Amino acid sequence: MSDTTNNYGNVVNVSGHDNVGINYGTVGGAPDDRLHAAVEELTHLLQGLRPHLTPEQAQTVDEALPELTPDRDALRQRGLVLASVVQIAAAVGTVGQPVVDAVGQLIALLG
């Protein structure tokens, strides 16, 4: 009889102690610095835009702010939040243009 081993997937040989697991890179690790900076900039711009908003628009922005996180996957799923922010920023005219630009940069980073 032959000793044929078919391994499907990862094969891990562990020896010693204090083993934590397999390091696949930075999955769930350090956030992308550019993405983090873009989210911070957008948050800052939205807070500065508040005096130019109607109460309903301000409420929408307030509800959107916690959704803005430097988590690439989460932001990709929150497209409606970004769309509503752009719509509000465009509605207030030139004062909202920096917000529109910031959302555009954020979307470009999400690729």
N, C-alpha and C positions, 0 to 999 in steps of 0.2 A: 504494500500500500504506500502510495506516495504522500508526502506532506505538502499539499497544495493549500496555500492560504490566500483567499480572496478578500482583500480589504477594500471596502467602499467608504470613502470619506476619509477623515483624518485618522491617523494612527499615532498614538501618543504613548511613549514609554516614559514612565515616571520613576525616578529613584530619588532617594534622599528624603528630606522632610521640608516642611514649610512651603510646599508647592501650592500655588494659587490657581493655576489654570493656564490656558493657552492665550497668548497675547496675539490677537489678530490685528493689531494696530490701535488706532485711537477711536474705535467704535464706542460712542458714548463718552469719549474722553474730552480733551480740550476743545473748546469751540473755535471756529474759524474767526480769527481776529478781524478780518475785513467785514464779515457778516455781523459780528458783535458791534463793530463801530458803526455800521450802516443802521442797525436797529436803534442804537443809542442816538444817532443823529436824527432819525425819523421821530423818535419819541420826543426829543428836545424841540424839534420844529412843530410838532403837533401841540405841545404844551404852549408854545408861543403863539400859535394860531387861535387858541381858545377865545381871546377877547373879540375876535372878528366873527364869531360863530353865533348862530341862533341857539336858543336853549336846546332844541331838538338835535342840531348838529353837534353841539358840545356833548350831549348825552351819548351820541353815537361814537364820538371820539373817546370819551371816557370808557365806554364798553370795549373799544378796540385796543386801548393801551395795554391791558393785561395779556392780550393775545399776541402782542409783538414780542417775540422771544428770539434769541439768537440760535434757535434750533431749526436747521435747514428743512427737515422733514415736516415739522409742525407748521412752518410758514408756508410750505408748498400746499398744505391742506387748508390753509386759511386764506385762500385767494379772495373770497368774498369780503373778508375784513379789509384787505388791501384795496380792493375795488371801491368799497364804500369810503375809505379814507381819501382816495384819489378823487372820487366824485365830490366830496365835500370841499376838498382843497380847490378843485377847479371852479366850484360854484362861488367861492369868495373872491375870485379874480386873481389879479397879479400878486396879492399878498399870499396866496396859497401856492404859487408856482414852485417855491422851494420844496414844499411837501410833495408835489407831483414829481419833481426831479428826484427826490430822495427815494420815493417808492419805485421809480424807474430803475435806480441804481440797485436797490434791494432785489428787485425781480431779476435783474441781470446777474447778480451774484448767485441767485437760486438756480440759474441755468436750467 
